[in-house]
Amino acid sequence: MTENKISLIEFFGFKRHPFSDAYILSEPFLSDKDRRIAGQGLSFVSYGKSFAVTGPSGAGKSTLLQYILANLDPHYYRPVLIHYGGLMRNGLLRAVADQLGVDAASRNLPLLIKLQKHIMDMTSTANGLFPVIAVDDAQMLEREALLDLCSLIVSPKTKTAAASLILVGDDTLSQKLELDLMKPIKTRLTAIFRMQPLNEQESQDFINFRLQKAEAPKDLFQPDAMAVIASHCRGNRRQIMNVGTLLMEEACYRQEKMIGSQLILSCDLIDISG
């Protein structure tokens, strides 16, 4: 009966759900290529450079962005993360102003000019902080909003970098940046990195990594099951997380402590035929 059903944590004996979206790992799973991109991105920021990260849904772009921002030295950098790029032009500037502590309500000066002045003041002092403005879902930004962001990362007086900009979006973003009308924006970017889905070995490593961080039993997912999941999900991390969650629910319902390929093949919650 449902009232007597025990939780997954109790049934499997792990510390926390390995595929939960309710927490962020302090050290996320990064493939070798992810680490190269993160290292190069951090290096670019140290030189006042800007860049974009693109790739398909579920490739780990948002996770990589969080990792880069978390590894900025708080004594030198001030991260500004805009989670949603679909904001209208004014809304975007207001979101940046809110995170930088700029009063967006005052009408003495246009908000864009106020932000430019504030950023210049931030970086001009001996103990000043260098802003790093990051926008997720950046493929949704209007051209004018992108131009506003570009105007914030250059000091009008000295013509040097006043901030770094990180744009993160799906493949539409890279296509958008190739348009002629986007040249003023693309020229501000040192590189456009493209993230790839995980290969099959990396997918299995990702599952093991999540299990280890959750302090779950090492044999919870059998090798044959992980191979099936890796093949089915084709390197999409979000899909791996979702499939793993469904399989644990199914195993708990069947009172099975381990998940093998037979359970996957007989589970009507997942169609692996495609």
C-alpha positions as CSV (number, residue, x, y, z in Angstrom):
1,M,0.0,0.0,0.0
2,T,1.2,3.5,-0.7
3,E,1.1,4.6,2.9
4,N,3.7,1.9,3.7
5,K,6.0,2.7,0.8
6,I,9.5,3.5,1.9
7,S,11.5,6.2,0.2
8,L,14.2,5.5,-2.4
9,I,16.9,6.7,0.0
10,E,15.7,4.2,2.6
11,F,15.3,1.3,0.1
12,F,18.7,1.7,-1.7
13,G,20.6,3.1,1.3
14,F,22.3,6.1,-0.3
15,K,22.9,9.4,1.3
16,R,20.9,11.3,-1.2
17,H,19.3,10.7,-4.6
18,P,22.1,10.4,-7.1
19,F,20.1,12.0,-10.0
20,S,18.2,14.7,-8.1
21,D,17.9,18.2,-9.5
22,A,17.4,19.5,-6.0
23,Y,21.1,20.1,-5.2
24,I,24.2,21.2,-7.1
25,L,27.4,19.3,-6.7
26,S,30.3,21.4,-5.5
27,E,32.5,19.6,-8.0
28,P,30.5,18.6,-11.1
29,F,31.3,15.9,-13.6
30,L,33.5,17.2,-16.3
31,S,34.8,15.3,-19.3
32,D,38.3,15.9,-20.6
33,K,37.1,18.4,-23.2
34,D,34.9,20.1,-20.6
35,R,38.0,20.7,-18.4
36,R,39.9,22.1,-21.4
37,I,37.1,24.5,-22.2
38,A,36.8,25.5,-18.5
39,G,40.5,26.1,-18.2
40,Q,40.7,28.2,-21.4
41,G,37.6,30.1,-20.3
42,L,39.1,31.0,-16.9
43,S,42.4,32.0,-18.6
44,F,40.5,34.3,-21.1
45,V,38.7,36.0,-18.2
46,S,42.0,36.7,-16.5
47,Y,43.0,38.6,-19.7
48,G,39.7,40.5,-19.8
49,K,38.5,38.4,-22.8
50,S,35.0,37.3,-23.6
51,F,33.7,34.1,-25.1
52,A,30.7,31.9,-25.9
53,V,29.8,28.3,-25.1
54,T,27.4,26.5,-27.4
55,G,26.1,23.0,-27.8
56,P,23.0,20.8,-27.8
57,S,20.6,20.6,-24.9
58,G,21.8,18.3,-22.2
59,A,25.5,18.8,-23.1
60,G,26.4,20.3,-19.7
61,K,26.7,23.9,-20.7
62,S,25.0,25.4,-17.7
63,T,26.9,23.1,-15.4
64,L,30.2,24.2,-17.0
65,L,29.2,27.9,-16.6
66,Q,28.5,27.4,-12.9
67,Y,31.9,25.7,-12.6
68,I,33.7,28.6,-14.3
69,L,31.9,31.2,-12.2
70,A,32.5,29.2,-8.9
71,N,36.3,29.1,-9.7
72,L,36.7,32.8,-10.1
73,D,38.7,34.4,-7.3
74,P,36.2,36.4,-5.3
75,H,38.9,38.9,-4.4
76,Y,39.3,40.0,-8.0
77,Y,36.0,39.1,-9.8
78,R,32.3,39.8,-9.5
79,P,30.2,37.3,-11.3
80,V,26.9,38.4,-12.6
81,L,24.8,35.4,-13.8
82,I,21.6,36.0,-15.8
83,H,19.9,32.6,-15.9
84,Y,17.4,33.4,-18.7
85,G,18.4,35.1,-21.9
86,G,14.8,35.7,-23.0
87,L,14.5,39.0,-21.1
88,M,13.6,42.1,-23.0
89,R,16.4,44.7,-23.5
90,N,15.3,46.7,-20.5
91,G,14.7,43.7,-18.3
92,L,18.2,42.4,-19.1
93,L,19.8,45.7,-18.0
94,R,17.7,45.8,-14.8
95,A,18.8,42.2,-14.0
96,V,22.5,43.2,-14.4
97,A,21.9,46.4,-12.3
98,D,20.2,44.4,-9.6
99,Q,23.1,42.1,-9.2
100,L,25.6,45.0,-9.2
101,G,23.7,47.0,-6.7
102,V,22.8,49.8,-9.1
103,D,19.5,51.7,-8.6
104,A,17.5,51.0,-11.7
105,A,14.6,53.2,-10.6
106,S,16.4,56.5,-10.8
107,R,15.8,58.4,-14.0
108,N,18.7,60.9,-13.8
109,L,20.7,58.9,-16.3
110,P,19.8,56.1,-18.8
111,L,20.3,52.8,-17.1
112,L,22.9,51.7,-19.6
113,I,25.1,54.8,-18.9
114,K,24.7,54.3,-15.2
115,L,25.9,50.7,-15.5
116,Q,28.9,51.8,-17.6
117,K,29.8,54.4,-15.0
118,H,29.3,51.9,-12.1
119,I,31.5,49.3,-13.8
120,M,34.2,51.8,-14.5
121,D,34.1,52.8,-10.8
122,M,34.3,49.2,-9.7
123,T,37.4,48.5,-11.7
124,S,39.3,51.8,-11.2
125,T,40.0,51.4,-7.4
126,A,43.0,49.5,-6.0
127,N,40.8,46.8,-4.6
128,G,38.2,46.9,-7.4
129,L,36.4,43.9,-8.7
130,F,36.3,42.9,-12.4
131,P,32.7,42.0,-13.4
132,V,32.1,38.8,-15.3
133,I,28.7,38.9,-16.9
134,A,27.3,35.5,-17.9
135,V,24.0,34.9,-19.7
136,D,22.5,31.4,-20.0
137,D,20.0,30.7,-22.9
138,A,21.8,33.5,-24.7
139,Q,20.4,32.4,-28.0
140,M,17.2,34.2,-26.9
141,L,18.8,37.6,-26.5
142,E,17.8,40.3,-29.0
143,R,20.6,41.9,-31.0
144,E,20.1,45.2,-29.2
145,A,20.4,43.5,-25.8
146,L,23.6,41.9,-27.0
147,L,25.0,45.2,-28.1
148,D,24.1,46.7,-24.7
149,L,26.2,43.9,-23.1
150,C,29.1,44.6,-25.4
151,S,29.0,48.2,-24.5
152,L,29.4,47.3,-20.8
153,I,32.5,45.2,-21.3
154,V,34.6,48.0,-22.8
155,S,35.7,51.2,-21.0
156,P,34.8,54.2,-23.2
157,K,37.7,56.2,-21.8
158,T,40.6,53.8,-21.9
159,K,39.3,51.4,-24.6
160,T,40.3,48.6,-22.4
161,A,38.2,45.7,-21.0
162,A,35.9,46.8,-18.3
163,A,34.3,43.4,-17.8
164,S,34.2,40.0,-19.4
165,L,31.1,38.5,-21.1
166,I,30.2,34.8,-21.3
167,L,27.4,33.8,-23.6
168,V,25.9,30.3,-23.2
169,G,23.4,28.9,-25.5
170,D,22.3,26.1,-27.8
171,D,23.5,25.7,-31.4
172,T,21.1,28.5,-32.5
173,L,23.5,30.9,-30.7
174,S,26.5,29.9,-32.9
175,Q,24.3,30.1,-36.0
176,K,23.1,33.5,-34.9
177,L,26.6,34.8,-34.3
178,E,27.5,33.9,-37.9
179,L,25.0,36.5,-39.3
180,D,26.5,39.6,-40.8
181,L,24.4,41.8,-38.5
182,M,26.0,40.1,-35.5
183,K,29.6,40.9,-36.5
184,P,29.9,43.8,-33.9
185,I,29.1,41.2,-31.2
186,K,31.1,38.3,-32.6
187,T,34.2,40.4,-32.9
188,R,34.1,41.0,-29.1
189,L,34.3,37.2,-28.5
190,T,37.8,35.6,-28.4
191,A,36.3,32.1,-29.0
192,I,33.1,30.2,-29.5
193,F,33.5,26.9,-27.7
194,R,31.2,24.0,-28.7
195,M,30.4,21.4,-26.2
196,Q,29.7,17.8,-27.3
197,P,27.5,15.1,-25.8
198,L,29.3,12.5,-23.7
199,N,30.6,9.4,-25.5
200,E,29.5,6.0,-24.2
201,Q,32.4,5.6,-21.8
202,E,32.0,9.2,-20.5
203,S,28.3,8.5,-20.0
204,Q,29.1,5.5,-17.8
205,D,31.7,7.5,-15.9
206,F,29.0,10.2,-15.4
207,I,26.6,7.6,-13.9
208,N,29.4,6.2,-11.6
209,F,30.3,9.8,-10.6
210,R,26.7,10.6,-9.6
211,L,26.5,7.4,-7.6
212,Q,29.8,8.0,-5.8
213,K,28.8,11.6,-4.8
214,A,25.5,10.3,-3.5
215,E,27.3,7.5,-1.5
216,A,25.1,5.0,-3.3
217,P,25.9,1.3,-3.5
218,K,28.6,0.7,-6.2
219,D,26.6,-2.1,-7.7
220,L,23.3,-0.3,-7.9
221,F,23.6,-0.1,-11.7
222,Q,25.1,-3.2,-13.3
223,P,27.6,-2.7,-16.1
224,D,25.2,-4.0,-18.7
225,A,22.5,-1.5,-17.6
226,M,24.9,1.4,-17.8
227,A,25.9,0.4,-21.3
228,V,22.2,0.3,-22.3
229,I,21.6,3.7,-20.7
230,A,24.7,5.2,-22.4
231,S,23.6,3.9,-25.8
232,H,20.0,5.0,-25.3
233,C,20.7,8.6,-24.0
234,R,23.5,9.3,-26.5
235,G,25.5,11.4,-24.1
236,N,22.6,13.7,-23.1
237,R,23.3,14.3,-19.4
238,R,19.8,15.5,-18.6
239,Q,18.3,12.4,-20.2
240,I,20.7,10.1,-18.3
241,M,19.6,11.8,-15.0
242,N,15.9,11.3,-16.0
243,V,16.3,7.7,-17.1
244,G,18.3,6.9,-14.0
245,T,15.5,8.3,-11.8
246,L,12.8,6.3,-13.6
247,L,14.8,3.1,-13.3
248,M,15.3,3.5,-9.6
249,E,11.6,4.1,-9.1
250,E,10.9,0.9,-11.1
251,A,13.5,-1.1,-9.2
252,C,12.1,0.1,-5.9
253,Y,8.5,-0.8,-7.0
254,R,9.8,-4.3,-7.9
255,Q,11.8,-4.6,-4.7
256,E,15.0,-5.1,-6.6
257,K,18.2,-3.7,-5.1
258,M,20.2,-3.7,-8.4
259,I,19.3,-2.4,-11.8
260,G,20.3,-4.6,-14.8
261,S,19.6,-4.6,-18.5
262,Q,16.6,-6.9,-18.1
263,L,14.9,-4.5,-15.8
264,I,15.4,-1.7,-18.5
265,L,14.1,-3.9,-21.3
266,S,11.0,-4.8,-19.3
267,C,10.3,-1.4,-17.9
268,D,7.3,0.2,-19.6
269,L,8.3,3.7,-18.4
270,I,11.2,3.8,-20.9
271,D,11.1,3.1,-24.6
272,I,14.6,2.1,-25.7
273,S,13.5,0.9,-29.1
274,G,14.6,4.3,-30.7
